[in-house]
Amino acid sequence: MEKHNPLGKKSVAFLSRPFEQKQELFSVLELFPIPMEVFSADGISRFVNQAFVDFFRIQAEEIVGRFNILEDPYINHKLGLSAYLSRVFNGEILSLYDLRVPFEEIGNRYASAQIRSTESHMYQDIICLPLRSEDDSVAYVVTVFMTKHIYRMRLDAMKAKEYMDVNWRDDFDLDRIAKAVGMSRHHLARLFKKMIGMTPYSYYQEVKVEKIKEALGDTSLSISQVFASCGVDYSGSFAKAFKSRVGMTPTQYRKDHEVRQKAPGTLKLAEAAELFTPQPPRPFCETESRLFRIAELFPIPIQIFEPGGDIVFINEATLKMWNVLDTSLIFGKYNLLRDSLVNEVFGMRDEIRRTFQGEIVLIPDIRLPLESFWEWYKTRSDVCDIEAIYTDILNFPVFGPDGGLEHIVAIFFTSRVYSGRSDVAKAREYLDNHWREEFDGAKLAKMVRLSSSHLSRLFKKHTGMTPYGYYQEIKIDKLKAALRDENLSIGEAFISCGFEYPGNSTRVFKEKTGMTPSEYRKTIK
């Protein structure tokens, strides 16, 4: 396969004929598993992808060609985004963080919108990416809606699910599971039910029953030995749970299993129906070159891999971020599945494996291994003042017309950048990553090899606040985010952020925000 080198094909870096190429742009954006909307330079909505329709529940014909974001009074005046939009439509890449999704306004405005009450307090990060034409004017603005709070909740629930998958032999202990994933037991129980559709104990039972069914296939074991091998007593409650879930006793299941083993061509009607249930069509990309051309238009880093893990495309934004001057160091040499740094040192093996099996996976807040990149690419000239970059990586599969996996697309949404003096940058990075812990000025100073007083002076000079003041700002921001989650009581929100409640932290919150936690929650409503 021909390797794509964007530096050698400058023409693809522009949307040279916007009118002729817009359908190509739209067809590729349809592949993205996150809501996306495209506006023309005059502010009129020209396209929304299926993920947008599914998320907002607005039919495309109600918004495309009818909605003008630059003239909408709700967005420009009530939300106060007029200046933001002016900058975006003049060519700046800008982001909005933690913007509440206005479901009530959407429900009032669009007849097709079907808003569930459980979605009334959802927040998004919104990224606006202007795409330029050949004369450098803005041709389109692509808006990406990242509902990271939902992804984060799903990831937290998946952690608990995976913990039970691994420790299924142990007795069920919700406190131990909650501690393993860093939540209170009550918050975990509610979150798990919301994301997975059942209680943690029901899921644990389901895993146990599946393991027992597998073990029953070994006829050398008695029924009681099968149960014992799965960590439960045959005379206990799991025999009843087995019958309740499977519809037959373990003895009956073993007999039925033996019959089916002798006649492998026969299937129960229910099993046959499950096998032949039609699956919804998956979006696919007709040509590789089309996918590469559109990815090149994006001013944020994008990488594309083959199913075997070899990298086949990086856009120019990636080259600029990592200061790569020679793509021959990458193409034909780098394989994501075999990268021990990414898979093992950074612990992303499971997420990468799931992506290459066809899953959409968001890996949040990953520290890019810049030192390794610079060593690999033999350069560090233009970015030597960058100490660290954190990014959210959205990985999603792209399928071919025959339904087979064709590519894996990785999009990097930068969330944090640390630059300037390395000691101050390292101190900020440490506080951002250890905000749940008690503040320890001596430990922080030792980590950056400065005295506490010297670090405090430098930190204030370069950030405008002391290290402790910076730490408090982080804690209050995290607490405000937790208070927006109505699944948490106010006390649980404080505990989730490492605060005592009630205690001195409530006074600090009021000093910083001008209101009590209860008053702050009411303003959200």
Beta strands, then each sheet from edge to edge (+ up, - down):
strand 1: 36-40
strand 2: 45-48
strand 3: 94-100
strand 4: 123-132
strand 5: 138-146
strand 6: 302-305
strand 7: 311-314
strand 8: 361-367
strand 9: 386-399
strand 10: 405-419
sheet 1: 2+ 1- 5+ 4- 3+
sheet 2: 7+ 6- 10+ 9- 8+
end
